[in-house]
Amino acid sequence: MNHPLGRRDFLHTTAAVTASAVTGGSFLFAADVKAKPKLKKAVKYGMIQGGRSVRDKFELAKKCGFLGVEMDSPAAINRRAAVKAQTETGVKIHGVIDSIHWNLPLSDPDPVVREEGLFGLLQALDDAAFYGADTVLLVPGVVNKNVSYEQCFERSQAEVKKALPHAEKLKVKIAIEVVWNDFITKPEQLIDYVDALKSEWVGAYFDCSNMIKYGVPPADWIRKLGKRMFKFDFKGYSKAKQWVPIGEGDEDWPEILKALAEVGYDGWATAEVGGGGEEHLKKVSAAMDKVLGL
């Protein structure tokens, strides 16, 4: 049943429309206005080139405006020193990257290779729990002349399933990343992959730049993934020039931010570009501020 507007409501609505016309903005009812996503800037730990100690690198990240880092695992790093640096600087280790998923893919035809790859994933989960991180980034497999899409799907799913009890025990989520591996190039495929595992401990790690090559706009991926998307990272990708600095690619950032708000994403936004010292990292940080509206 529709109720007529009261005098106060009528005046409020009229004033809002008038203000919108004066400012040149578009009028939306307050209930329809989407809040901006609450994003926190992060950087891959391997990008930080400066300082001798782990603490030095965390301090540099903080100085350049980053609130978080993602660590590699397995990696030759003093885990206790990293935890101490995290506590003393306030720079959060928000995630861990499985560092052997390319060389020892879970889709490999050789079961020995898959077993070694699974061991690496389990180690990454252990390290994430040690750091207090909540995700492990995983590229699940690679399609090539020796591995079909179907084989990549089935083999990697079988190995990830073996890791799920450990992930649940540690309260660390496995985040499946999309890359140029000829596997998962459409949002529907990523949805199918995640949903087939039937676990709250598996979701998506979406790279806003990687998938431009395949034609579906990043914002469309985000809207379709919805709550399946645990985290996202980005670079800068141009169809004409390929890899470019952040903000100079074909990413439609206003639309990406709109999509993030629509799905209720509040969390980490991580840069994945070439590393460097303080001057370089400050440029990366400033470019992130610009595209993310920070």
DOPAGU-987165 format. One record per residue (C-alpha): residue number from 1; residue in one letter; y, x, z. Coordinates in pm, whole numbers. Layout:
   k r  north   east     up
 NUM A      Y      X      Z
...
//
This chain:
   k r  north   east     up
   1 M      0      0      0
   2 N    339    141   -100
   3 H    633    123    138
   4 P    997    122     18
   5 L   1208    423    110
   6 G   1418    379    422
   7 R   1789    463    411
   8 R   1736    800    583
   9 D   1451    893    348
  10 F   1655    787     47
  11 L   1952    999    152
  12 H   1728   1299    227
  13 T   1557   1277   -111
  14 T   1884   1228   -298
  15 A   2038   1529   -124
  16 A   1740   1744   -213
  17 V   1754   1646   -578
  18 T   2127   1709   -589
  19 A   2090   2052   -430
  20 S   1820   2141   -680
  21 A   2041   2039   -970
  22 V   2333   2243   -837
  23 T   2125   2558   -788
  24 G   1938   2521  -1113
  25 G   1603   2510   -933
  26 S   1318   2267   -987
  27 F   1268   1990   -732
  28 L    942   1959   -543
  29 F    858   1757   -235
  30 A    806   1984     64
  31 A    437   1894     76
  32 D    395   2024   -279
  33 V    562   2360   -224
  34 K    311   2644   -212
  35 A    375   2913     46
  36 K    359   3274    -65
  37 P     37   3456     18
  38 K     60   3688    318
  39 L    -36   4023    171
  40 K    -83   4363    330
  41 K    -55   4677    117
  42 A   -340   4925    115
  43 V   -443   5235    -74
  44 K   -777   5397   -154
  45 Y   -823   5692     82
  46 G   -914   5919   -210
  47 M   -567   5865   -358
  48 I   -399   6037    -64
  49 Q   -348   6397   -167
  50 G   -160   6569    109
  51 G   -215   6690    463
  52 R   -501   6896    594
  53 S   -659   6654    840
  54 V   -769   6293    829
  55 R   -484   6215   1070
  56 D   -236   6382    831
  57 K   -354   6159    547
  58 F   -324   5845    756
  59 E     25   5949    861
  60 L    119   6004    497
  61 A    -14   5662    401
  62 K    192   5507    679
  63 K    503   5701    578
  64 C    468   5568    224
  65 G    449   5208    342
  66 F     76   5136    343
  67 L    -78   4935    625
  68 G   -439   5002    534
  69 V   -688   5226    355
  70 E  -1034   5193    203
  71 M  -1279   5473    271
  72 D  -1567   5599     54
  73 S  -1923   5599    184
  74 P  -2140   5799    184
  75 A  -1871   6067    209
  76 A  -1813   6407    363
  77 I  -1567   6288    624
  78 N  -1556   6302   1001
  79 R  -1599   5938   1094
  80 R  -1481   5983   1451
  81 A  -1167   6158   1328
  82 A  -1103   5865   1093
  83 V  -1140   5612   1376
  84 K   -909   5820   1594
  85 A   -653   5842   1314
  86 Q   -674   5467   1266
  87 T   -607   5407   1636
  88 E   -323   5657   1663
  89 T   -138   5563   1341
  90 G   -208   5192   1323
  91 V   -322   5229    961
  92 K   -626   5000    935
  93 I   -949   5096    762
  94 H   -997   4753    610
  95 G  -1289   4829    383
  96 V  -1546   5078    259
  97 I  -1639   5158   -101
  98 D  -2003   5226   -189
  99 S  -1952   5568   -349
 100 I  -2293   5599   -520
 101 H  -2324   5263   -695
 102 W  -2248   5422  -1033
 103 N  -2489   5716  -1015
 104 L  -2764   5525   -836
 105 P  -2722   5165   -958
 106 L  -2923   4885   -806
 107 S  -3012   4779  -1162
 108 D  -3180   5105  -1264
 109 P  -3525   5075  -1431
 110 D  -3661   5337  -1189
 111 P  -3753   5183   -851
 112 V  -3693   5519   -682
 113 V  -3332   5517   -802
 114 R  -3289   5159   -683
 115 E  -3428   5255   -343
 116 E  -3179   5541   -315
 117 G  -2900   5306   -421
 118 L  -3003   5058   -154
 119 F  -2999   5335    106
 120 G  -2641   5414      2
 121 L  -2541   5050     43
 122 L  -2696   5037    389
 123 Q  -2511   5356    483
 124 A  -2185   5206    359
 125 L  -2246   4898    575
 126 D  -2310   5122    877
 127 D  -1990   5317    813
 128 A  -1788   4999    769
 129 A  -1911   4870   1104
 130 F  -1831   5206   1266
 131 Y  -1475   5191   1134
 132 G  -1429   4825   1219
 133 A  -1391   4734    850
 134 D  -1507   4395    728
 135 T  -1620   4460    368
 136 V  -1817   4700    152
 137 L  -1715   4709   -214
 138 L  -2020   4716   -440
 139 V  -2064   4743   -817
 140 P  -2410   4583   -833
 141 G  -2534   4728  -1159
 142 V  -2472   4846  -1512
 143 V  -2583   4693  -1843
 144 N  -2669   4952  -2110
 145 K  -2925   5027  -2381
 146 N  -3197   5050  -2114
 147 V  -3093   4754  -1899
 148 S  -3029   4400  -2024
 149 Y  -2794   4155  -1854
 150 E  -3089   3959  -1717
 151 Q  -3257   4274  -1581
 152 C  -2932   4388  -1422
 153 F  -2892   4049  -1255
 154 E  -3249   4023  -1125
 155 R  -3292   4382  -1007
 156 S  -2958   4409   -833
 157 Q  -2998   4068   -669
 158 A  -3334   4177   -528
 159 E  -3181   4490   -373
 160 V  -2872   4316   -236
 161 K  -3098   4057    -71
 162 K  -3272   4340    114
 163 A  -2935   4448    257
 164 L  -2822   4103    368
 165 P  -2995   4098    708
 166 H  -2826   4430    790
 167 A  -2488   4302    669
 168 E  -2521   3991    884
 169 K  -2627   4194   1187
 170 L  -2324   4423   1151
 171 K  -2087   4137   1057
 172 V  -1979   4324    741
 173 K  -1952   4143    407
 174 I  -2069   4276     71
 175 A  -1796   4227   -191
 176 I  -1911   4239   -554
 177 E  -1653   4411   -777
 178 V  -1588   4345  -1145
 179 V  -1555   4653  -1364
 180 W  -1616   4775  -1719
 181 N  -1994   4787  -1680
 182 D  -2079   4519  -1940
 183 F  -2201   4303  -1651
 184 I  -2006   4002  -1523
 185 T  -1712   3966  -1763
 186 K  -1638   3597  -1698
 187 P  -1548   3422  -1372
 188 E  -1840   3181  -1412
 189 Q  -2080   3478  -1417
 190 L  -1937   3618  -1095
 191 I  -1961   3274   -933
 192 D  -2326   3246  -1044
 193 Y  -2402   3594   -910
 194 V  -2247   3532   -568
 195 D  -2384   3180   -529
 196 A  -2737   3287   -624
 197 L  -2750   3505   -311
 198 K  -2684   3202    -89
 199 S  -2516   3397    187
 200 E  -2176   3390    355
 201 W  -2205   3769    372
 202 V  -2163   3811     -5
 203 G  -1851   3739   -204
 204 A  -1622   3881   -470
 205 Y  -1391   4182   -486
 206 F  -1164   4097   -776
 207 D   -976   4362   -973
 208 C   -673   4190  -1127
 209 S   -638   4456  -1397
 210 N   -996   4530  -1504
 211 M  -1065   4184  -1642
 212 I   -759   4151  -1867
 213 K   -963   4328  -2135
 214 Y  -1203   4032  -2152
 215 G   -942   3765  -2215
 216 V   -944   3540  -1908
 217 P   -613   3568  -1717
 218 P   -646   3709  -1362
 219 A   -495   3395  -1210
 220 D   -772   3187  -1369
 221 W  -1034   3413  -1211
 222 I   -869   3372   -870
 223 R   -850   2993   -894
 224 K  -1215   2966   -998
 225 L  -1341   3211   -736
 226 G  -1145   3043   -459
 227 K  -1280   3128   -115
 228 R  -1550   3346   -270
 229 M  -1284   3613   -324
 230 F  -1283   3835    -16
 231 K  -1034   4093   -144
 232 F   -856   4217   -455
 233 D   -721   4542   -594
 234 F   -530   4634   -908
 235 K   -383   4899  -1135
 236 G   -182   4830  -1445
 237 Y   -351   4736  -1773
 238 S   -196   4676  -2114
 239 K   -398   4554  -2409
 240 A   -180   4774  -2632
 241 K   -167   5088  -2415
 242 Q   -461   5044  -2175
 243 W   -391   5205  -1836
 244 V    -26   5201  -1736
 245 P    166   5221  -1405
 246 I    157   4920  -1174
 247 G    401   4658  -1298
 248 E    398   4775  -1660
 249 G     79   4603  -1768
 250 D    -12   4257  -1891
 251 E    -75   4117  -1543
 252 D    126   3797  -1491
 253 W    219   3867  -1130
 254 P    415   3548  -1059
 255 E    112   3348  -1171
 256 I   -129   3572   -977
 257 L     73   3523   -659
 258 K     82   3150   -723
 259 A   -295   3143   -763
 260 L   -347   3347   -446
 261 A   -136   3097   -252
 262 E   -325   2804   -402
 263 V   -664   2936   -286
 264 G   -524   3027     55
 265 Y   -565   3403     23
 266 D   -399   3599    303
 267 G   -512   3958    327
 268 W   -529   4300    170
 269 A   -385   4401   -167
 270 T   -510   4748   -254
 271 A   -384   4988   -520
 272 E   -644   5171   -727
 273 V   -461   5430   -937
 274 G   -448   5808   -968
 275 G   -378   5992   -647
 276 G    -97   6224   -550
 277 G    132   6345   -276
 278 E    418   6178    -94
 279 E    649   6131   -393
 280 H    374   5975   -604
 281 L    248   5747   -327
 282 K    599   5623   -252
 283 K    638   5526   -618
 284 V    307   5340   -606
 285 S    416   5166   -285
 286 A    752   5063   -436
 287 A    581   4929   -748
 288 M    347   4725   -529
 289 D    643   4583   -338
 290 K    798   4472   -665
 291 V    495   4298   -815
 292 L    378   4147   -486
 293 G    723   4029   -384
 294 L    715   4221    -57
//
